[in-house]
Structure formats: C-alpha cells, structure tokens
Amino acid sequence: MASPQPVVIYAPGSDGGRRVRVDDRFVGLAYGVLDVVEFLRRAGLEDVDDVWVEQSSLIEWRGAGPEQWGGRDAGTS
C-alpha cells in the first residue's frame, strides 16, 4: 500500500453525491462506499475495501458518516 494520505469525504450534496479529496486533490464525486474504494485505489491505495473505508481513521467524514448517501444505500455506486 502506498503511504497513507489524508482523505476527506464531504457532506452529501443535493444529488446525494459526496466530494472526495485525497491529500490536496479532488478525486471524484462518490455515490456510495464502493465509489470511494475505487477513487482510493486510483490514488495508489491498492489494498482498500469497503470495510476499510468505513472504519479507517485516515478518512475524515464531514457532515455524515459512511452510511449516509442522500437517499442511496451506502455501498452502492
């Protein structure tokens, strides 16, 4: 796994998507935990999965935790 980088998942927007930032880069708009997993893999964190994303202290969840996606179930993408 690459060196840990701070990850911020912002509060859900009006469409349910949540902005994802890795270190100082915006990497995408996630609609579920699996989207976050894919963004982190593309950023070099190859060994992450949905459980890691939900439990990691490396991730700062703003406005709501990993279970809230603006009307969509967590984990869907």
LOVEX-651825 format. One record per residue (C-alpha): x negated, y, z negated; residue number from 1; residue in one letter. Coordinates in Angstrom, 2 decimals. Each point is the difference from the previous one (the first is absolute). Layout:
<recs>
X	Y	Z	NUM	A
...
</recs>
This chain:
<recs>
0.00	0.00	0.00	1	M
-1.20	3.50	0.76	2	A
-0.75	2.45	-2.79	3	S
3.15	1.03	-1.87	4	P
1.48	3.27	1.20	5	Q
2.73	2.00	-1.70	6	P
3.40	-0.66	1.55	7	V
3.05	2.24	-0.41	8	V
3.51	-1.06	0.95	9	I
2.23	3.08	0.04	10	Y
3.67	0.17	-1.01	11	A
2.54	-1.31	2.52	12	P
1.06	2.52	2.65	13	G
3.54	0.50	1.24	14	S
-0.42	-2.89	2.47	15	D
-1.35	-2.34	-2.72	16	G
-3.58	0.11	1.27	17	G
-2.88	0.71	-2.33	18	R
-3.22	1.73	1.10	19	R
-3.13	-2.03	-0.72	20	V
-3.38	1.59	-0.60	21	R
-3.26	-1.92	-0.37	22	V
-2.82	2.09	-1.44	23	D
0.51	3.32	1.80	24	D
1.70	-1.40	3.14	25	R
3.69	-0.34	0.80	26	F
0.30	-3.53	1.40	27	V
3.69	-0.36	0.73	28	G
3.62	0.06	-1.02	29	L
1.03	-3.17	-1.85	30	A
3.52	-1.37	-0.22	31	Y
-0.92	-2.88	-2.30	32	G
-2.86	-1.63	-1.89	33	V
-1.05	-2.03	3.03	34	L
-0.59	3.21	1.94	35	D
-2.31	1.17	-2.80	36	V
-1.85	-3.34	0.16	37	V
-0.59	0.46	3.73	38	E
-1.20	3.60	-0.40	39	F
-2.46	-1.09	-2.70	40	L
-1.30	-2.85	2.13	41	R
-0.60	2.44	2.86	42	R
-1.85	2.24	-2.47	43	A
-2.38	-2.86	-0.83	44	G
1.64	-1.67	-3.02	45	L
0.37	-3.41	1.66	46	E
0.94	-2.08	-3.05	47	D
3.12	1.91	-1.08	48	V
3.48	-1.46	-0.07	49	D
3.43	1.12	-1.22	50	D
-0.62	-1.06	-3.61	51	V
-3.31	1.87	-0.10	52	W
1.66	3.14	1.39	53	V
2.76	-0.14	-2.62	54	E
-2.40	-0.56	-2.92	55	Q
-3.27	1.77	0.89	56	S
-1.22	2.82	-2.20	57	S
-1.74	1.35	3.13	58	L
3.41	1.12	1.34	59	I
1.75	3.10	-1.28	60	E
3.76	-0.21	0.57	61	W
1.54	3.48	0.07	62	R
3.69	0.63	-0.54	63	G
0.91	-3.71	-0.23	64	A
-1.65	-3.37	-0.34	65	G
-0.41	-2.74	2.59	66	P
3.60	-1.12	-0.38	67	E
1.54	3.16	1.48	68	Q
0.10	0.60	3.73	69	W
2.97	2.28	0.54	70	G
2.67	-2.62	0.54	71	G
-2.20	-2.71	1.46	72	R
-1.21	-2.96	-2.03	73	D
-3.61	0.06	-1.16	74	A
-2.16	-2.27	2.08	75	G
1.84	0.48	3.26	76	T
-1.55	1.80	2.88	77	S
</recs>
